[in-house]
Amino acid sequence: MLNDVAIIGGGPVGSRVAEKMAGAGYRVVVLEQKEQMGGPVCCTGIISQECVDTFGIEESTIVRKVKSARFFSPSGKLVSIQRSDSQACIVDRPAFNISMAKRAQSMGVEYMLGSTVTDLTVEIDGVAIEVTRRGEQYSDCYKARAVVLTTGSDLKIAHRMALGDLGDFITGVQAEVATDGVDEIEVYLGNQIAPGYFAWLVPTGPQRGLAGLLSRQSPGLYLREFIAFLRSNGRITTAEPEFNYGFIPLRPISRSYGERLLIAGSAAGQVKPTTGGGIYYGLLCADIAAENLGRALREGDLSARNLAAYEKAWRNKLGSEFRVGHWARRFFELLSDAQIEWLFDIAIEDGIAEKLVGDGDISFDWHSKAILRLLGQKAVSQVVRMIKSPLPFSRTG
Ligand SMILES: Cc1cc2nc3c(=O)[nH]c(=O)nc-3n(C[C@H](O)[C@H](O)[C@H](O)COP(=O)(O)OP(=O)(O)OC[C@H]3O[C@@H](n4cnc5c(N)ncnc54)[C@H](O)[C@@H]3O)c2cc1C
């Protein structure tokens, strides 16, 4: 049966593209390798209130709403960012995935679970999809006029289709822990804790939370030490939790379209480089993908040339966030613990955090404005000059 659109990967981004395409009247199938939608997901599930409002995220999937975040320097100095209204929501990721899939199904999307896509062949009238299901390979079951790849950090198909490469990756690792009195998001900085990155402790329920970190080297080793540190400070009571690992892209893919083909979400590197959060940007790009694919289907022109408009549109919306955010991330990686302490001192003495919150420049999702404002602060620009990091103003994609 020829579908109009096949979505490869039933995460939130795939389900959102599917929902929008089916809502526009197209016949859509989602091929998902997991046997069930509510399987475990390695993700903390923090999204902004803006994301909840924009996409009408189902309230029942939200396990916690938080108004503030506490940042700890390597020596334990604290900068707290506080707002009067809720800034971040923590969703139960398996429940969130199910909810997004149900929305798509209610529009008529068919989900084929336990279906791993192993290859795609672009033909004159559509894309032939090779699927492995319970060890059996099927090469003639699925064909679609167009395919959207939303395979998360699994890039095997993207590489087979010679789409662009992701320039930078990081490993995330986290564990579910029993907490004691943790009500806010806590972020820990320092090269002993998560070199160049950060660790977190996030409340997910009464006396439950997720502890995790990002690191380029030995993430499991650093998480073991972080768990021991939290335990010795009485923040958590779990001794040896199970660790889950995942890859997070830090730069968008160099080419996100091909003949009858688009790629979106984490697979396209549409992730905030500052924090590794990919749900909101992925959903925004899902809508851009659906809009452009719908237009191309209506025009009957699924050529790469016509689908290139998708890439132009998401880069227009998010390009400066990716560019400035990646610069900030690389800059942060160069800082020693002493320099991080210095930045904390500046933030505390000059009240920079309060100023940015007061002026509305710090937003959970849009970081480039705050980063550029910070660079305008004399003390901060001194640190940048000392590190000799080229500023993020040149357009490098
Ligand atoms: C430790 C960690 C913490 C994170 N915390 C946050 C956070 O707090 N907030 C946030 O916004 N983001 C967070 N992220 C990132 C977030 O998880 C991703 O950006 C988000 O899940 C991307 O959604 P997606 O739909 O693009 O991909 P995914 O959610 O990864 O979904 C991809 C789907 O494709 C399926 N698939 C893959 N290959 C195939 C194939 N060949 N055939 C069929 N199916 C396939 C997979 O099974 C999966 O279901 C975190 C990531 C990690 C690793």
PDBQT file of the ligand as one rigid body, heavy atoms in Angstrom, charges set to zero:
ROOT
HETATM    1  C1  LIG A 401      20.351  11.986  29.534  1.00  0.00    +0.000 C 
HETATM    2  C2  LIG A 401      19.481  12.828  28.652  1.00  0.00    +0.000 A 
HETATM    3  C3  LIG A 401      18.656  13.791  29.222  1.00  0.00    +0.000 A 
HETATM    4  C4  LIG A 401      17.852  14.593  28.409  1.00  0.00    +0.000 A 
HETATM    5  N1  LIG A 401      17.042  15.523  29.008  1.00  0.00    +0.000 NA
HETATM    6  C5  LIG A 401      16.264  16.328  28.251  1.00  0.00    +0.000 A 
HETATM    7  C6  LIG A 401      15.407  17.280  28.861  1.00  0.00    +0.000 A 
HETATM    8  O1  LIG A 401      15.330  17.386  30.085  1.00  0.00    +0.000 OA
HETATM    9  N2  LIG A 401      14.660  18.074  28.039  1.00  0.00    +0.000 N 
HETATM   10  C7  LIG A 401      14.713  17.980  26.676  1.00  0.00    +0.000 A 
HETATM   11  O2  LIG A 401      14.053  18.776  25.989  1.00  0.00    +0.000 OA
HETATM   12  N3  LIG A 401      15.514  17.079  26.083  1.00  0.00    +0.000 NA
HETATM   13  C8  LIG A 401      16.275  16.228  26.827  1.00  0.00    +0.000 A 
HETATM   14  N4  LIG A 401      17.060  15.285  26.231  1.00  0.00    +0.000 N 
HETATM   15  C9  LIG A 401      17.037  15.184  24.765  1.00  0.00    +0.000 C 
HETATM   16  C10 LIG A 401      15.727  14.541  24.317  1.00  0.00    +0.000 C 
HETATM   17  O3  LIG A 401      15.611  13.267  24.919  1.00  0.00    +0.000 OA
HETATM   18  C11 LIG A 401      15.692  14.411  22.799  1.00  0.00    +0.000 C 
HETATM   19  O4  LIG A 401      16.057  15.643  22.227  1.00  0.00    +0.000 OA
HETATM   20  C12 LIG A 401      14.277  14.035  22.317  1.00  0.00    +0.000 C 
HETATM   21  O5  LIG A 401      13.901  12.766  22.788  1.00  0.00    +0.000 OA
HETATM   22  C13 LIG A 401      14.275  14.029  20.794  1.00  0.00    +0.000 C 
HETATM   23  O6  LIG A 401      13.064  13.514  20.306  1.00  0.00    +0.000 OA
HETATM   24  P1  LIG A 401      13.047  12.747  18.912  1.00  0.00    +0.000 P 
HETATM   25  O7  LIG A 401      11.625  12.388  18.664  1.00  0.00    +0.000 OA
HETATM   26  O8  LIG A 401      13.814  13.518  17.900  1.00  0.00    +0.000 OA
HETATM   27  O9  LIG A 401      13.923  11.414  19.171  1.00  0.00    +0.000 OA
HETATM   28  P2  LIG A 401      13.692  10.238  20.198  1.00  0.00    +0.000 P 
HETATM   29  O10 LIG A 401      12.863  10.647  21.332  1.00  0.00    +0.000 OA
HETATM   30  O11 LIG A 401      15.046   9.670  20.470  1.00  0.00    +0.000 OA
HETATM   31  O12 LIG A 401      12.851   9.176  19.362  1.00  0.00    +0.000 OA
HETATM   32  C14 LIG A 401      13.429   8.456  18.286  1.00  0.00    +0.000 C 
HETATM   33  C15 LIG A 401      12.620   7.197  18.082  1.00  0.00    +0.000 C 
HETATM   34  O13 LIG A 401      13.075   6.559  16.879  1.00  0.00    +0.000 OA
HETATM   35  C16 LIG A 401      13.126   5.161  17.103  1.00  0.00    +0.000 C 
HETATM   36  N5  LIG A 401      14.056   4.619  16.106  1.00  0.00    +0.000 N 
HETATM   37  C17 LIG A 401      15.383   4.868  15.996  1.00  0.00    +0.000 A 
HETATM   38  N6  LIG A 401      15.894   4.219  14.919  1.00  0.00    +0.000 NA
HETATM   39  C18 LIG A 401      14.862   3.551  14.334  1.00  0.00    +0.000 A 
HETATM   40  C19 LIG A 401      14.760   2.710  13.187  1.00  0.00    +0.000 A 
HETATM   41  N7  LIG A 401      15.818   2.437  12.405  1.00  0.00    +0.000 N 
HETATM   42  N8  LIG A 401      13.544   2.175  12.872  1.00  0.00    +0.000 NA
HETATM   43  C20 LIG A 401      12.446   2.450  13.641  1.00  0.00    +0.000 A 
HETATM   44  N9  LIG A 401      12.497   3.244  14.748  1.00  0.00    +0.000 NA
HETATM   45  C21 LIG A 401      13.679   3.800  15.081  1.00  0.00    +0.000 A 
HETATM   46  C22 LIG A 401      13.591   5.043  18.545  1.00  0.00    +0.000 C 
HETATM   47  O14 LIG A 401      13.247   3.796  19.093  1.00  0.00    +0.000 OA
HETATM   48  C23 LIG A 401      12.838   6.189  19.216  1.00  0.00    +0.000 C 
HETATM   49  O15 LIG A 401      11.581   5.785  19.706  1.00  0.00    +0.000 OA
HETATM   50  C24 LIG A 401      17.869  14.442  27.009  1.00  0.00    +0.000 A 
HETATM   51  C25 LIG A 401      18.670  13.458  26.430  1.00  0.00    +0.000 A 
HETATM   52  C26 LIG A 401      19.469  12.651  27.238  1.00  0.00    +0.000 A 
HETATM   53  C27 LIG A 401      20.334  11.604  26.599  1.00  0.00    +0.000 C 
ENDROOT
TORSDOF 0
